[in-house]
Amino acid sequence: MSIALDGSNGITQNSGYLTSNVYTVSSLPTAGTAGRRAFVSNALTPVILTAVVGGGAVTVPVYDNGTTWIVG
């Protein structure tokens, strides 16, 4: 499996590091594809390994566990 690094899927490569799009919790794609990763900019008191909740001001990484977006 290869991943396009041209920005078409939200991932770009710059000088050896990857850059991902930053979403608000409400603009994340619908959960259901396990393994996807993203960042959100408005998490409300995020707790690792729990569902992400919007309405705050914390930027954190999240992942799709196949059911919901999880902080981590």
C-alpha positions as CSV (number, residue, x, y, z in Angstrom):
1,M,0.0,0.0,0.0
2,S,1.3,3.4,-0.9
3,I,0.2,6.8,0.4
4,A,0.2,9.9,-1.9
5,L,2.3,12.7,-0.4
6,D,1.0,15.3,-2.8
7,G,-1.7,16.8,-0.5
8,S,-4.6,15.0,-2.3
9,N,-5.4,13.1,0.8
10,G,-4.4,15.7,3.4
11,I,-0.8,14.5,3.8
12,T,2.2,16.2,2.4
13,Q,6.0,15.6,2.7
14,N,8.3,18.6,3.4
15,S,12.0,18.2,4.0
16,G,11.7,14.7,5.4
17,Y,8.7,15.1,7.7
18,L,5.0,14.6,7.1
19,T,2.4,17.3,7.5
20,S,-1.3,16.5,8.1
21,N,-4.4,18.7,7.8
22,V,-5.8,20.0,11.1
23,Y,-9.6,19.7,11.5
24,T,-12.1,20.8,14.0
25,V,-13.9,17.9,15.6
26,S,-17.1,18.6,13.7
27,S,-15.3,18.7,10.4
28,L,-13.6,15.3,10.8
29,P,-14.7,12.7,8.3
30,T,-17.3,10.2,9.6
31,A,-15.5,7.5,11.6
32,G,-15.6,4.0,10.3
33,T,-12.2,3.5,8.5
34,A,-9.9,2.1,11.2
35,G,-6.3,3.3,11.2
36,R,-6.9,6.9,9.8
37,R,-5.0,9.6,11.8
38,A,-5.6,13.3,11.9
39,F,-5.2,16.4,14.2
40,V,-8.0,18.5,15.7
41,S,-7.6,22.1,16.9
42,N,-10.6,22.4,19.2
43,A,-10.5,19.4,21.6
44,L,-12.2,20.0,25.0
45,T,-10.1,18.6,27.9
46,P,-8.8,15.7,25.8
47,V,-8.0,12.4,27.6
48,I,-5.8,9.8,25.8
49,L,-7.8,6.8,24.5
50,T,-11.2,8.4,24.9
51,A,-13.5,9.8,22.2
52,V,-12.5,13.3,21.2
53,V,-15.0,16.1,22.1
54,G,-15.0,19.5,20.4
55,G,-15.6,22.9,21.9
56,G,-12.2,23.6,23.4
57,A,-8.9,25.1,22.2
58,V,-6.5,22.1,22.5
59,T,-4.7,20.7,19.4
60,V,-4.3,17.0,19.6
61,P,-3.7,13.9,17.4
62,V,-6.7,11.6,16.9
63,Y,-7.3,8.3,15.2
64,D,-10.3,6.5,13.8
65,N,-10.8,3.2,15.6
66,G,-13.4,2.0,13.2
67,T,-16.3,3.4,15.3
68,T,-15.2,6.8,16.6
69,W,-12.3,9.3,16.6
70,I,-10.1,8.7,19.7
71,V,-7.5,11.0,21.3
72,G,-4.1,9.7,20.8
